[in-house]
Every structure is written in C-alpha cells, then in structure tokens.
Amino acid sequence: MNQQTPRLCHNSLFSLLYNFILIILLSSCFAWAQDSSENTNYSRSWTPEELHDIGTAASAEQLEYYIRQLAGFGTRHTLSDTVSDTRGIGAARRWIKAEFEKISDDCGRCLEVFYVSGIVEPQRRVPEATNVVNVVAIQRGYADPNRFVIMSGDIDSRVLDPNDGTSDSPGANDNASGMAGAIEAARILSKYQFPSSIIYTGLSGEEQGLLGGKILADYAIANEWNIKGVLNNDMIGNIKGINGVINNTTARVFSEGTRFIETEQEARIRRFTGGEVDSPSRNLARYVDLMADRYIPNLDVMMIYRLDRFGRGGHHRPFNEAGFPGVRIMETNENYFMQHEDIREEDGIKYGDTIDGVDFDYAAKLTNLNAVIMASMAWAPAPPANVQIRGAVRPSTTLSWDALNPSKNPQLAGYKIYWRLTDSNQWQWSKFLPSDTVEHTLENIVIDNYYFGVAAVSINGFESPVVFPGPAGSFGK
C-alpha cells in the first residue's frame, strides 16, 4: 500500500505561520502584562501577613555600620565644615545621599534622591547666614504618587555649647540612630511596591531650632505634597536611662492633642463636639501603637499625650505647624549624660554621645516599627476626607464621608466606622461597610457616650489611620 505524504498548500503554510506569529505576540503581551502588573495588580499584592516579615527585617549589624559611619565624621554640627570629605556635616550629608543612591541602584532606581535646602539668616543659634541642607529619598507609589508618609532622622549633632561647630560631637544616639533607621528602612521597603509614596529623609539644623524640618515642610507645601504622616525618629538607640532603668521592650510616641493650625471657629466647634485627644497626629500615634502590638515582637509603645518631652522639641513640630500629621518616636528612658555634652569624664561619670551608648538590636526594633507603619499606610487606601457626624438628641449616630478616588485608591474594599469610650486610649469597636457607602447610621449607639471615626480598608486588609469627624481630626483632602 502506497503511503501518501501530506502536502500543505501555500495558503495553509501562510495561515500556520500567521497563527504561530500571532500566538507568540499574544504570549509576549500577556507575559509583559503579567510583569508590569506586579506593581499595580492589588488583587495579587501583599497582605498584612507580610508586615510580620517587615517587622523583623532590620539588621542590627547594618545599623551599627551606618551609626559608626555617621559618628566617624567627628562632628555633624550644622555650623561645621562642609568642604572636607572626612569631617563635618558636608561629608555626612554627601555620605547619606550616596547610601540612598546605592539602595536605589539595587532596586532599579526606585528612589528619587536629592537635596532640599534653604539659607537661614542669622538668629540666636545661627550667627551668620547658613545653608541648611536636607537629604530626601522618595519611593514613588504607582497609583497615588503624591500621597506620602515620611520617616525622618536628624543629620546634625551638638555638644554643650549649641554654637560649637568644631569640637568632637559624634552624636551616636542623638541622632545618628534615627538617621541610620531611615536609611535601613529604605533598604527594607525598597524591595516592595506600594500604591502611594514613602519618603526617607535626613534633616539638618534640628539642634539650631528645627530649621531643616521647616525648610522641608515649606518645600512640601510649595510642591503640594499630600502628607498623611510624619514619623520623626529622634534617639532610637539607648536602653539605659538616667533613672537607672534598663529596658529594651518599650518605646514612646509623642503627638499633639489639638492641631496647631486650628482656627477660632474650629476651636469653638471642637469645644462643643469633642476632639481634644483626636487630632490627626494623635490618631497617627494610635496607629503606631496598634502596629507595634500586632507586628513587632516584644515591644510596647507608650502613647504620650504631649507634643514632645516636657518643654522640649523635635522635628515633627514644623510639620505640625504647617498642618501635617506628625509624631515623634523614640526610646523610653533617656540618659541626659549622653545628650548635648562635651566628651569627658567627671567624678566617675562619662559624658558625651558616643557609640558605646547605642544598643543596635533596640535600634533595629524601632526601625522595624517605622517600616511596618509606613508599609501599612502606603498599602492602605488614603484616610477618608470630609468625615462628618450627627446625632444630637437622637438614639443613633450617623457618620458620612467623601468617596475616595478609585483611580488613586484601586485597592479600596470599603470603610470601617470605629468607636470607643471617651476615656479609652484606643479604638474598641468597628463596623465594615462596602466601598460604595458614604454614609451610615449606627442604630441605638448614642453619640454622647462615645468618640467616633472612619478608616479606609484595602481588599487585602490594610487600613488607614482612623479619622475623627470634623476639622479637629482631618488628615486633609
């Protein structure tokens, strides 16, 4: 029997070739879409379980390297040498910028690294006009790139004389620890992608009057940054207090109770409706406390109902004064022998902020806390805007808010109404509502007996900070 060899006509060959090329092109497009969607497909992105990994990711060894490098510049005083490559604040800020750029190289240029500076005219702690320079690294979000959460550390250091820019001032804990934490947080979080943006920054001029913070806050306003939280890390490495307490299991978060920018009319509204302990900064502090409880092993955060330590200040304050939510995160037990002191020994007491006063494991723990907070906020939808409440002389309470922009918040699943007893420091009860809800009534929950707020929730379970109703609690638009 003769075996016939099949033959394909020209048209059949052409058709097969065409189909083959089409399949290849479609497959390539599909593969490209899969690759590009890794940054934007919120349905396949990380869940809050990832925060457990982030909560243990900081390296004590890496932080020690950063802190030793910073302390090794001799002094980082704002008025110190800016030309030398080995000593002074100029060398320090160039090194910080280079570290951020190395991290950016490792993540495919995912960070925008630049200086933000301003000339400060002569004043009490600035004897002559001085260029105060901050280092900024922005990790842009893919959906809402103009919404930010910021982690800051301070570049500068000082000794007893606040205007002494030449004496050795290693500033190992105050505040190389906070600056190192910001660099390490960038190293950790640059491995991820987020819908909104994160800023890691080193601020200068803190010891001369919170100058760098004011410069960056003004820059943020000029560039219309939508800042939802500033985490000022100032001294996160000491566990041995001057009170004799040695403790590596607690930290403090300071926050203003009412907004600095509150108007007379807004203060009058607050007097009759509440909000004295529910500014956006205070609810950011509650968020810090919640993240520590959930994701940082063996760490309890003390919420201090005060802007900062008694009669003192920090670099979150200029942001508060510009209208942005901001808090200070720091160690619980300070040692004043190690702060703002000339290096010396008197009567058996060692003075000065040297490297031996830093516990690197503890600095790693507080760096992890910051990283978890920023990741959670950047993965979550924006805090709801225009939250309102009504319910006077009624048996029920009604809250309303503006719907979030879906293009900027593609991960939005819905909203949660929270409420708590007025003497409770944390939110106690909640009710979830789908994303098309912009008003809800809590039946038989009397407005007089509780404080209320609203948070936004992502499909994967990330939540924004809670927003207290009215201007007293607003996180902005």
C-alpha positions in Angstrom: 0.0 0.0 0.0 1.4 3.3 -1.0 1.9 5.7 1.8 1.0 9.3 0.9 3.0 12.1 2.3 0.7 15.0 3.1 1.4 18.3 1.4 0.5 21.7 2.5 -0.5 24.3 0.0 1.0 27.8 0.1 -2.2 29.3 1.8 -2.1 26.7 4.5 1.6 27.4 5.2 0.9 31.1 5.3 -2.0 30.5 7.7 0.0 28.4 10.1 2.9 30.9 10.1 0.4 33.8 10.7 -1.2 31.9 13.6 2.2 31.0 15.0 3.4 34.6 15.0 0.1 35.7 16.5 0.4 33.2 19.4 3.9 34.4 20.0 2.9 38.1 20.1 -0.1 37.4 22.3 2.0 35.3 24.7 4.6 38.1 24.9 1.9 40.7 25.5 0.4 38.5 28.2 3.8 38.0 29.8 4.6 41.7 29.7 1.2 42.5 31.2 1.9 40.0 34.0 5.3 41.5 34.7 4.0 45.1 34.6 1.0 44.3 36.7 3.2 43.0 39.6 3.4 46.6 40.7 -0.2 47.5 40.2 -2.4 44.4 40.5 -3.6 44.9 44.0 -5.6 41.7 43.9 -2.2 39.8 43.8 -0.2 42.1 46.1 0.9 41.7 49.6 -1.3 41.1 52.6 -0.9 42.3 56.2 0.9 39.0 56.9 3.9 40.5 55.1 4.1 43.0 57.9 5.3 40.3 60.2 8.3 39.8 58.0 8.9 43.5 57.7 8.6 43.7 61.5 11.8 41.6 61.9 13.7 42.7 58.8 16.0 45.4 60.1 19.7 44.4 60.6 21.4 45.4 63.8 24.7 44.9 62.0 23.7 47.2 59.2 22.5 49.8 61.6 25.8 49.6 63.5 27.7 50.2 60.3 25.5 53.3 59.5 25.8 54.7 63.0 29.6 54.2 63.2 30.0 55.8 59.8 28.0 58.9 60.9 29.7 59.1 64.3 33.0 58.8 62.5 32.6 62.3 60.8 33.8 63.8 64.1 31.1 66.4 64.3 27.9 66.9 62.2 27.1 70.2 63.7 25.1 72.4 61.4 27.8 75.1 61.5 30.6 72.6 61.0 32.9 72.0 57.9 31.0 71.5 54.7 34.1 71.1 52.4 36.0 68.2 54.0 35.4 64.7 52.7 36.0 63.2 56.2 34.8 65.6 58.8 31.7 67.8 59.3 28.1 68.0 58.2 29.0 68.4 54.5 30.8 65.0 54.4 28.0 63.4 56.4 25.2 64.5 54.1 27.1 63.5 51.0 27.6 60.1 52.5 23.9 59.8 53.4 22.9 60.8 49.8 25.3 58.2 48.5 23.8 55.4 50.7 20.3 56.2 49.4 21.7 56.1 45.9 23.2 52.7 46.5 19.9 51.4 47.7 18.2 53.0 44.7 20.7 51.2 42.3 19.8 47.9 44.0 16.1 48.4 43.4 16.3 49.5 39.8 16.4 53.3 40.5 13.3 53.1 42.6 14.3 56.1 44.7 14.5 59.7 43.7 17.4 61.1 45.8 18.1 64.8 46.1 18.8 67.7 48.4 16.3 70.2 49.7 18.0 73.3 51.2 17.5 76.8 52.3 19.5 79.8 53.5 18.8 80.6 57.2 19.5 84.2 58.1 21.4 85.0 61.4 19.4 84.2 64.5 20.1 83.0 68.1 21.9 79.8 67.2 22.9 80.8 63.7 25.5 83.5 63.9 25.8 84.0 60.2 23.7 83.1 57.1 23.9 79.4 56.7 22.8 76.9 54.0 20.8 74.2 55.8 20.7 71.1 53.6 18.4 68.1 53.9 18.7 64.8 52.1 15.5 63.3 50.6 14.8 59.9 49.0 11.3 59.3 47.5 9.9 55.9 46.7 7.0 56.7 44.4 3.7 54.9 44.6 2.1 53.6 41.4 -1.4 54.8 41.9 -1.3 57.9 44.2 2.3 59.2 43.9 1.5 62.5 45.6 0.4 60.9 48.8 3.2 60.5 51.3 4.2 59.0 54.6 7.6 60.3 55.8 10.3 58.8 58.1 12.9 61.4 59.2 16.1 61.3 61.2 18.4 64.2 62.0 21.8 64.6 60.4 23.2 67.2 62.8 24.8 66.8 66.3 26.0 69.1 69.0 27.9 69.5 72.3 27.2 71.6 75.4 27.7 74.9 73.5 24.9 74.9 70.9 27.0 77.0 68.6 30.3 75.0 68.8 30.8 73.6 65.3 34.3 72.4 65.8 34.5 70.2 68.9 34.0 66.4 68.5 30.4 65.6 68.6 29.8 62.1 67.4 26.0 62.2 68.1 25.8 58.4 68.0 22.4 58.2 69.6 21.3 61.8 69.0 20.7 61.4 66.3 22.8 59.0 64.2 20.5 56.3 65.4 17.4 57.9 63.8 19.2 58.8 60.6 20.5 55.2 60.4 17.0 53.9 60.9 15.7 56.0 57.9 18.4 54.5 55.7 17.8 51.0 56.9 14.0 51.4 56.4 14.7 52.5 52.8 16.8 49.3 52.3 14.0 47.1 53.6 11.0 48.8 51.9 12.7 49.4 48.5 12.1 45.7 47.9 8.3 46.3 47.7 6.0 48.4 45.6 3.2 50.5 47.0 0.1 52.4 45.7 1.3 55.6 47.5 4.7 57.1 48.2 7.2 56.9 51.0 9.8 59.5 51.9 13.0 58.8 53.8 14.8 61.9 54.9 17.7 63.3 56.8 17.0 66.7 58.3 19.7 69.3 59.3 19.6 72.2 61.7 17.5 70.4 64.3 19.7 71.5 67.2 19.8 75.1 65.9 16.0 75.5 66.0 14.3 72.8 63.9 15.5 74.5 60.8 15.6 71.6 58.3 12.1 70.5 59.2 10.8 74.0 58.5 12.6 74.0 55.2 11.2 70.6 54.1 7.7 71.5 55.3 7.7 74.7 53.2 9.0 72.7 50.3 6.2 70.2 50.7 3.6 73.0 50.7 5.1 74.6 47.6 5.1 71.3 45.8 1.6 70.4 47.0 2.7 67.2 48.7 -0.3 65.3 50.3 1.4 64.2 53.5 -0.6 61.8 55.7 2.0 61.2 58.4 5.5 62.2 59.5 7.4 59.8 61.7 10.2 61.8 63.4 12.8 59.4 64.8 15.0 61.2 67.3 17.1 58.9 69.5 16.1 55.3 69.0 19.1 53.5 70.3 19.5 53.9 74.1 18.0 51.5 76.6 19.8 52.6 79.8 18.0 55.5 81.4 19.5 58.1 83.8 16.8 56.9 86.1 18.6 53.5 86.4 16.1 51.7 84.3 17.4 49.3 81.6 14.6 48.4 79.2 14.5 47.3 75.5 10.9 46.4 75.4 9.2 49.8 75.3 9.2 53.0 73.2 7.4 56.3 73.3 5.3 58.1 70.7 4.5 61.8 71.3 1.7 63.6 69.5 -0.1 66.9 69.7 -3.7 66.7 71.1 -5.2 69.6 69.0 -4.0 70.9 65.7 -1.6 73.9 65.8 -3.3 75.4 62.8 -6.8 75.3 64.3 -8.8 78.4 63.7 -11.0 80.2 66.3 -14.1 78.8 64.7 -12.7 75.3 64.6 -11.8 75.5 68.2 -15.3 76.6 69.1 -16.7 73.6 67.1 -14.3 71.3 69.0 -15.4 72.7 72.3 -18.9 71.5 71.8 -18.3 68.3 69.8 -15.0 66.9 71.2 -11.7 66.2 69.5 -9.2 67.4 72.2 -7.5 64.0 72.0 -8.2 63.1 68.4 -6.1 65.3 66.2 -4.7 63.5 63.1 -1.4 63.4 64.9 -3.0 61.7 67.9 -4.7 59.1 65.7 -1.4 58.6 63.9 0.0 57.8 67.3 -2.8 55.3 67.9 -1.8 53.7 64.6 1.8 53.5 65.7 0.7 51.8 68.9 -1.5 49.3 67.1 1.2 48.4 64.6 3.6 47.7 67.4 1.1 45.5 69.2 0.3 43.5 66.1 3.7 43.2 64.3 6.7 44.0 66.5 7.7 41.2 68.9 8.3 42.2 72.5 7.6 45.9 72.0 5.0 48.0 73.8 4.5 51.6 72.7 3.6 54.3 75.3 1.4 56.9 73.8 2.4 60.2 75.5 -0.4 62.8 75.3 2.0 65.7 74.7 3.6 67.3 71.6 7.1 66.3 72.8 9.0 65.9 76.1 8.3 68.5 78.7 9.4 71.9 77.4 11.4 70.4 74.6 11.0 70.0 70.8 11.6 67.8 67.8 11.5 67.8 64.0 7.9 66.7 63.8 6.8 70.1 65.1 7.5 72.2 62.0 5.3 69.7 60.1 2.5 70.1 62.7 2.8 73.8 62.4 2.4 73.5 58.6 -0.8 71.4 59.1 0.6 67.9 58.6 0.1 65.0 60.9 3.3 64.1 62.6 4.6 62.3 65.7 7.9 61.6 67.5 9.1 58.0 68.0 11.9 57.5 70.5 13.4 55.5 73.3 11.6 55.4 76.7 14.4 56.0 79.1 16.8 58.8 78.2 20.3 59.4 79.5 21.0 63.1 79.8 24.7 62.5 80.4 24.8 61.4 76.7 22.9 64.3 75.3 24.4 67.7 74.3 27.5 67.1 76.4 31.2 67.6 75.7 33.1 64.3 75.7 34.7 64.0 79.1 34.8 62.0 82.4 34.0 63.7 85.8 33.6 62.1 89.2 33.4 58.7 87.5 30.7 59.7 85.1 31.3 59.5 81.4 29.7 62.3 79.4 29.1 62.5 75.7 27.1 60.8 72.9 29.5 58.1 71.9 29.0 54.8 70.1 29.0 52.7 73.3 25.7 54.2 74.4 23.8 52.7 71.5 22.0 49.3 71.6 21.9 48.2 68.0 19.3 45.5 68.5 17.0 48.0 70.1 17.6 50.5 67.2 16.6 47.7 64.8 13.4 47.1 66.7 12.3 50.7 66.4 13.4 50.8 62.8 11.2 47.7 62.2 8.3 49.6 63.8 8.7 52.5 61.4 9.0 50.2 58.4 5.7 48.4 59.4 3.9 51.7 59.9 5.0 53.1 56.5 4.3 49.9 54.6 0.8 49.6 56.1 -0.1 53.2 55.4 1.3 53.0 51.8 -0.5 49.8 51.0 -3.8 51.1 52.6 -6.2 53.5 50.9 -6.0 57.1 51.9 -7.6 58.3 55.1 -11.2 59.3 54.4 -11.8 63.1 53.8 -14.6 65.3 55.0 -15.8 63.0 57.8 -18.9 64.4 59.4 -21.1 63.3 62.3 -24.6 64.0 63.5 -26.9 62.5 66.1 -27.7 65.1 68.8 -30.8 64.2 70.8 -31.3 61.0 68.8 -30.9 57.4 69.7 -28.5 56.7 66.9 -25.3 58.2 65.4 -24.8 58.9 61.7 -21.4 59.4 60.0 -20.6 60.5 56.4 -17.5 61.0 54.3 -16.4 61.7 50.8 -15.9 58.7 48.5 -12.2 58.0 47.8 -10.9 58.5 44.2 -10.9 55.0 42.7 -8.0 55.7 40.3 -5.8 56.7 43.3 -7.1 54.0 45.5 -7.6 50.9 43.3 -7.1 48.7 46.4 -10.1 50.1 48.2 -12.5 47.5 49.6 -14.6 49.7 51.9 -14.6 51.7 55.1 -14.7 51.0 58.8 -16.6 53.1 61.3 -14.8 52.9 64.6 -16.0 54.0 68.1 -14.6 53.9 71.6 -15.5 55.0 75.1 -14.4 58.6 75.7 -11.8 57.6 78.3 -10.3 54.8 76.2 -6.9 55.4 74.5 -7.6 53.0 71.6 -10.5 52.3 69.3 -12.6 49.5 70.6 -15.4 48.6 68.2 -15.8 48.8 64.4 -18.2 48.0 61.6 -17.1 47.4 58.0 -19.0 48.9 55.1 -18.6 48.3 51.3 -16.8 50.8 49.1 -19.9 52.4 47.7 -21.0 53.6 51.1 -20.5 57.2 52.1 -23.0 57.4 55.0 -24.1 55.0 57.7 -26.2 55.1 60.8 -25.2 53.2 63.9 -28.6 52.3 65.4 -29.0 52.7 69.2 -25.5 53.9 69.7 -25.8 57.3 71.4 -23.4 60.0 70.1 -22.9 61.5 73.6 -21.3 58.3 75.1 -18.5 57.6 72.6 -15.9 59.0 70.2 -16.2 58.0 66.5 -14.1 57.8 63.5 -13.7 56.3 60.0 -10.9 54.4 58.3 -10.4 53.2 54.7 -9.7 49.5 54.2 -8.0 47.7 51.3 -9.0 44.5 49.6 -6.2 42.7 51.3 -7.0 44.1 54.7 -4.6 47.1 55.1 -6.3 50.1 56.9 -5.6 53.8 57.0 -5.4 55.6 60.3 -8.8 56.5 61.8 -10.2 59.9 61.0 -12.1 61.8 63.8 -15.1 63.8 62.4 -14.8 67.5 61.6 -11.8 69.7 61.3 -10.4 68.6 64.6 -9.5 65.2 63.2 -9.0 65.9 59.4 -6.0 64.3 57.6 -6.7 66.7 54.7 -8.1 66.1 51.3 
